[in-house]
Amino acid sequence: MAVREHFTHPTRKRVLVVSYYWPPSGGGGVQRWLKFAKLLPEFGWDPIVVTPSNPDVPVTDHSLSRDVHDGVEVWSFPVWEPTRALSKLGLQGNTSRLGADQSSSTSFASKMVKWVRGNVFVPDARVGWVKPTTRKVLARLRHEPVDMIVTTGPPHSMHLIGLALKRATGLPWVADFRDPWSTMDYLDDFGLGPRARRLIAKMERVVVASADRILVTSPGALQEIGLDDASKGAVIPNGWDRDDFPDNPPAPASNDKPVLGHFGALYGARNAPALWSALGESDWVLKAGGQLSDDVRASMDQSGVELDWKGDLSHAAAIQAMHACHALVVVHNNSDSAKASTPGKMFECLAAGRPMLVVGPAQGDLESLCATWGVVFVPHNAPDGPRRIAAWLQHPSPAPDESFRTSCERHILAGELAALFNSTIS
């Protein structure tokens, strides 16, 4: 199908972005392409976002909708969600922001639900959206052509839409991996059998081979997918948006005790006993925003952490809460796959200009980034972890240099993305 020959506005270019998450969906997964879609028009690229009209998402955040300006065109199509069907049957099938491992249930029904989700719906529970959406998008492209296709995952079934569109149109295609795919740690929670794992690995290989460019958020992710070709793979990290942060941030709140802030979900893979132990023996208060699993809460209570838990916060409220803290902590997953990823919250903590502490997997991208920024990093399983964290709590290190903050601002990153688009279509 000839698509680009009908394009009548040579001074601007159009990019089709297939993303399962879009406002009012909340959480970290929506913000990367929400911000890119907001800023790309400044660089000559007009986005058209393809997204479900009725997604089953773990959290909503209406504060993000202010970033969807009138110039962003949205094509929404209905999706059938197996998680909703399972919920109607009284089974625990709903999406959780805490990930697949958040449930403490060991019942046969719970295990069966996870097994079905992992082994029947391959590569993920959104795979049923692929074929009908591909047909509808192709029909619209005949009359509303674009210059490029982008797919972003997880859910990584979005890349199957990109693969089908690429084969049908021949358009340039960029596949964006926000997180690893075949090696992602939460796949273990679904009890994947050999067949499902082989299929996922095969899908990943085909996507990587077929896409014109592979975009990742962290350098190790390219190695994870076996891509050493610098001309095909590219790293554009997550970042922070200057429009979200005040020019003159307020000083921390005046409290009797210093406040350490963590903003993001805390669950099994992000349990940090060394951090809780050090906090429990200090005079610091931990202010936490986001979902908190029962096992992490129990670990905090056992260590005597003084917790000020705010529950789920909108993105705007979380940034405001950061500025009320004396220092910030980022806890990343304690898993092998997490070594090849960098949590998006790192960059917003950087933008807040507060002292930072990071707990994460040893010998990964996050540890390297902390060394570059001059941020104290403590591995999850470090024998002297509690002592090192306690020393930091006594004398928090200064906030990272301003130059690092500037280089990770989303306007800068959107310019890098537009340059990547231009080089790809040329």
Secondary structure, DSSP 8 states (H G I E B T S, - for coil): ---GGG---TTSEEEEEEES--TTB-SHHHHHHHHHHHHGGGGTEEEEEEEESS---S-B-GGGGGG--TT-EEEEE----HHHHHHHTTSS-S--TT-GGG-----HHHHHHHHHHHHTSSS-TTGGGHHHHHHHHHHHHTTS--SEEEEEESSTTHHHHHHHHHHHH---EEEEESS-STT-GGGGGGT--HHHHHHHHHHHHHHHHHSSEEEESSHHHHHHTT---TTTEEE----B-GGGS-SS-------SS-EEEEES-B-GGG--HHHHHHHHTSS-EEEEES-B-HHHHHHHHHHT--EEE--S--HHHHHHHHHT-SEEEEE--SSSGGGG---THHHHHHHHT--EEEEE-TTSHHHHHHHHHT-EEEETT-TTHHHHHHHHHHS------HHHHHHTBHHHHHHHHHHHHHHHH-
